Amino acid sequence: RLAFMYNPTGKSVVKALYGAAFRTPNAYELYYVSSVNAANPDLKPEKISTYELVYEHYLGDRFRVVADGYYYSIKDLINQTDDGFGKSVFMNIESVHARGIELSLENGWANGIEGRISYTIQRAEDEATGEPLTNSPEHLAKLNLAVPVVKETVFAGIEEQYMSKRRVLGGDSAGSFGVTNLTLFSHPIQGRLELSMSIYNLFDKKYGDPVSTDFVQHTIQQDGRTYRLKLTYAF
């Protein structure tokens, strides 16, 4: 991974980033055999190269603006396909590129309130066909707000997440959705104890995520409203 950073002013920075990585196939992808699955011990690692150009600027001491443009290139992507004999097999069959822009604003006020909002537009597609990838949304948006309930001790946080529709196997799509999460949390009490209570998917939104060819259905419905209580003690 390489990075070049330049400060044109005292409150702004430009970053040019490059990265390269690989993922070796796992044992399931290499060797799993069943009545409907075939093995492929000749699978090669999939490789990715990433390029990013980031501009960050502070307006005052607390307000930050970030613009991030990126391009990803993936070679020998491991994907599941039909082997021509009625079985599923993992093969290095795709080269993929993805490009997008993310814009974000964040601020921390003197009264302890903190907020962040971000929006991403992107497209990930198969280089050979130009078709968008499955489970790859074009639009993403997030809003986070934390408000002190007891000064410097207990905070309430709200998170809004939006995801546009995603292509699924067979050419259909999983619909767009938005979910709301609420959390009440504390900073460490006497440096040891942390407590948080969360409600995920507050309004019980029903939505599904795309799945692979291992499933009969094209999407699987995700959890509705759920609750979590978390207690952490450091010693």
BALOFI-611192 format. One record per residue (C-alpha): residue in one letter; y, z, x. Coordinates in steps of 0.5 Angstrom, whole numbers, plus 500, padded with zeros to 3 digits. Each point is the difference from the previous one (the first is absolute). Last residue first. Layout:
N
AYZX ...
This chain:
235
F489569481 A503494495 Y499501493 T500494495 L499501493 K500493495 L500500493 R498493497 Y501497493 T498493498 R502495494 G496494500 D496498506 Q499492501 Q496495496 I496496504 T501492500 H496494501 Q494502496 V493499502 F501503507 D498499507 T504494500 S506504502 V505504496 P507499497 D504507498 G501502492 Y505503496 K501505495 K506504500 D499508499 F508501500 L499505505 N496495505 Y499506505 I502507498 S501505506 M501507502 S501502508 L500506504 E501501507 L498507504 R501501507 G507500503 Q503506496 I499495494 P499493502 H505495496 S498501493 F497494495 L501498493 T497493499 L501495494 N497493500 T502494496 V496493500 G502493499 F496494498 S499492501 G494497497 A493499504 S500492500 D495495498 G498494505 G492502501 L501506505 V507503498 R507499502 R505505499 K505502495 S507504503 M499507503 Y505505498 Q500507502 E505506498 E500507504 I503506498 G501506504 A501508498 F502504506 V499508502 T502503506 E507498503 K504502493 V495501495 V499494495 P502495506 V500492497 A496495503 L500493498 N496494502 L500493497 K495494502 A500493498 L495495502 H500492498 E495495502 P494504499 S493498504 N494502497 T497493501 L504496505 P505494498 E497493500 G503496506 T493497500 A499500508 E505505502 D497505495 E506504497 A504506500 R507500497 Q505505500 I506504497 T501507501 Y505505497 S502507502 I504506498 R500507503 G504506498 E501507503 I503506496 G502506505 N507501498 A503497506 W497493497 G494496504 N500493499 E495494500 L501493499 S494495501 L499492500 E494497502 I499492501 G493497500 R495495504 A493500500 H495495503 V493499499 S494497504 E494500496 I492499501 N497505505 M494502495 F497506496 V495498496 S498500492 K494496498 G498494495 F497496506 G507496502 D502507504 D505502495 T506503502 Q503507503 N506500505 I501502507 L507497502 D499495506 K507500502 I506504497 S507498500 Y505505498 Y508499499 Y505505499 G507501498 D503507500 A507502497 V502507500 V506504498 R501507501 F505505497 R500507504 D505500505 G505495497 L497493499 Y494500505 H497493501 E493497501 Y498493502 V493498501 L497494502 E492500500 Y494496503 T493502499 S494497503 I493501496 K493499503 E493500496 P494502504 K494495500 L494500495 D494498504 P496505497 N500497493 A496504495 A499497493 N501504493 V497499493 S493502501 S502505505 V503499508 Y505504503 Y500498508 L507498502 E505501494 Y497507499 A500502507 N507499501 P504493503 T504501505 R508501499 F505497504 A507501502 A507497502 G507502500 Y507498501 L506503498 A508498500 K504506498 V508500499 V504506500 S506503496 K504506500 G503500507 T501492500 P496494503 N494505501 Y494496503 M493501499 F494496503 A493502498 L493498503 R493502497 
